[in-house]
Amino acid sequence: MERYHSANLRRLGAKEDRLVLLGAFDPEPSLDVGLIDPVEFGQDTYAEVFARIE
């Protein structure tokens, strides 16, 4: 889930303690735990996001 998705879920009434960005599970976290949706950014971005998820 990226920040855009979590913002929409908050507006729909989701409780804050139930929302976690996917990047928060990264064993080597960076400052930005959000992941972008790679669909609009091409193959290189898709590969980068996929590598972070794996």
GIVEN-V777221 format. One record per pair of residues at least 12 apart in sequence whose ideal C-beta (glycine too) atoms are under 6 Angstrom apart, sorted by the first residue. I is the first residue (numbers start at 1). J is the second residue. D is the distance in Angstrom with one decimal. If there is no record, write none. Layout:
i: {I & I}
j: {J & J}
d: {D & D}
//
This chain:
i: {1 & 1 & 2 & 2 & 3 & 6 & 21 & 21 & 22 & 23 & 35}
j: {21 & 22 & 34 & 35 & 34 & 19 & 33 & 34 & 35 & 35 & 49}
d: {5.8 & 5.5 & 5.1 & 5.3 & 4.7 & 4.8 & 4.8 & 5.2 & 5.4 & 5.3 & 5.5}
//
